[in-house]
Amino acid sequence: MQETFSGSFTQQLPIPEAGIEAATRVMQHGRLHRYNLGPGEVSETAALEAEFAAFTGAKYCLAVASGGAAMVISLRAVGVKPGDPVLSNAFTLAPVPGAIAAVGGHPVFVGLTPDLTIDLDDLEGKAAASGASVLLLSHMRGHICDMDRLMAICDAAGIKVVEDCAHTMGAFWAGVPSGRHGITGCYSTQTYKHMNSGEGGFLVTDDPDIAARAILLSGSYMLYDRNGAAPDAEVFEAHKYDTPNTSSRMDNLRAAVLRPQLAELKTACDGWTARYRVVEQGLAGAPGLTLPHRPQAEAFVGSSIQFLLPDWPDAAIEALVDACKARGVELKWFGAPDPRGFTSTYDHWRYADPKPMPETDRILRGVLDMRLPLTFSLEDCALIARIIRDEVERRGAAQTAAQ
Ligand SMILES: *Cc1c(COP(=O)(O)O)cnc(C)c1O
């Protein structure tokens, strides 16, 4: 009798009771817009901004409508102009090159290593050759590169780093919170990320001028003194007549739902990483399968896991994905020739006119990806790993022998 799994890979935990109560209070008083205040009131959104600034150690924090909005606003606030080249990862999610395109920039993709981080040698070459002055760095699926080397490369080339931390909220590199190496850090609170408000996001920075421009861009209607972690009013004087309002605010209902989740974020992150370790251990040593190396300096959040089937033929990988699916285990494959669900790759973003990267293509063709929601128990994770291992073992020996 074959083991099967019946859980849902897309089912997150419910909103904490305190979040439901706070959201109900907001609906009862009706002041959902972040700048709509009762006498002496601090909005839920402003309170959340102050709390998220403290969580990351940033001076300034702006809550926005999505992670994508945080990236678009960051790029514009750091000065990307239409036609500018902007470096970014070949391995990331579609809204990342989308943010570059939204400000009229031209994405220049940087390759991928087998540890699923940005290829720093390729970055070094393209930093000089592309003429870019900004890198939109995506910590895709929570894999953090050697941030010390990355910052050295970018500092030497005069390149500003905007960090996409959609999968690293709560993670660290060498003790520094993810999002705090670059000039801005961008986070998402979309349902599948580390906090869930349906849609939403944050931008953090220590730079007062970037913070002021970002707040104006988000659509503050000159009510920026009601923000929760903003620079002093005089900083806005230099920017308020030159910065358009692009209406990307967070609202108090979402903020109310998020504040109790932020208070519990550390516990949630530990829960994801415990699940990751169970699956990682269950898959280690399976024939023909490799797992990305996780360096000591990387305190990651294991909300998803990736493994590689290097140089397996497409048909063998498709058969494995189908066999796992038949046993209730949903794997996503980054090697498919066309974009499926959340797994598009750089060569699908034709508007960006991507240049071929054969080594990156070779790695991507072997990348399998799986979510690990907190609704799974550690026993569930062990079962999932046994199912994948069993299906890999049926095929892996043949793949290795054929090479
Ligand atoms: C989800 C995600 C984003 C964007 O977040 P949204 O809130 O959905 O706009 C950016 N980068 C990566 C890698 C993501 O997974």
The ligand as a MOL file (V3000), in Angstrom:
LIG
                    3D

  0  0  0     0  0            999 V3000
M  V30 BEGIN CTAB
M  V30 COUNTS 15 15 0 0 0
M  V30 BEGIN ATOM
M  V30 1 C 5.0500 37.7260 -3.9760 0
M  V30 2 C 6.3330 38.2280 -4.4280 0
M  V30 3 C 6.5360 39.5720 -4.7240 0
M  V30 4 C 5.4500 40.6230 -4.7890 0
M  V30 5 O 4.5480 40.6380 -3.7990 0
M  V30 6 P 3.0190 41.0880 -4.0560 0
M  V30 7 O 2.6220 41.5430 -2.6830 0
M  V30 8 O 2.2850 39.9090 -4.5470 0
M  V30 9 O 3.0340 42.2320 -5.0160 0
M  V30 10 C 7.8100 39.9840 -5.0570 0
M  V30 11 N 8.8230 39.1270 -5.1260 0
M  V30 12 C 8.6720 37.8140 -4.9110 0
M  V30 13 C 9.8510 36.9320 -5.0290 0
M  V30 14 C 7.4260 37.3180 -4.5620 0
M  V30 15 O 7.2650 36.0100 -4.3600 0
M  V30 END ATOM
M  V30 BEGIN BOND
M  V30 1 1 1 2
M  V30 2 1 2 3
M  V30 3 2 2 14
M  V30 4 1 3 4
M  V30 5 2 3 10
M  V30 6 1 4 5
M  V30 7 1 5 6
M  V30 8 2 6 7
M  V30 9 1 6 8
M  V30 10 1 6 9
M  V30 11 1 10 11
M  V30 12 2 11 12
M  V30 13 1 12 13
M  V30 14 1 12 14
M  V30 15 1 14 15
M  V30 END BOND
M  V30 END CTAB
M  END
